[in-house]
Amino acid sequence: MDVTSRSGRIALITVGVIALILGGVWAGQGLNLIPGSFMTGNRMWLSIGLILAIVGIILIVLGLRRRGRTSQ
């Protein structure tokens, strides 16, 4: 995938937002803030959620910073 193209940037941002949302939900369940799942209160899901959220933030930043490069 060419991350300098518009579609590549949109894909990075989209995957980043999804990862950030999922990571936030999993971290919330791991912290026992969101009840009703086998993940509730399990610290392992807090760790996984935080890592996934950080990856999501990194992908979003990369997607926003990439610009189409022109040949000079």
Secondary structure, DSSP 8 states (H G I E B T S, - for coil): --TTSHHHHHHHHHHHHHHHHHHHHHHHHHTTSS-SSTTTT-HHHHHHHHHHHHHHHHHHHHHHH-------
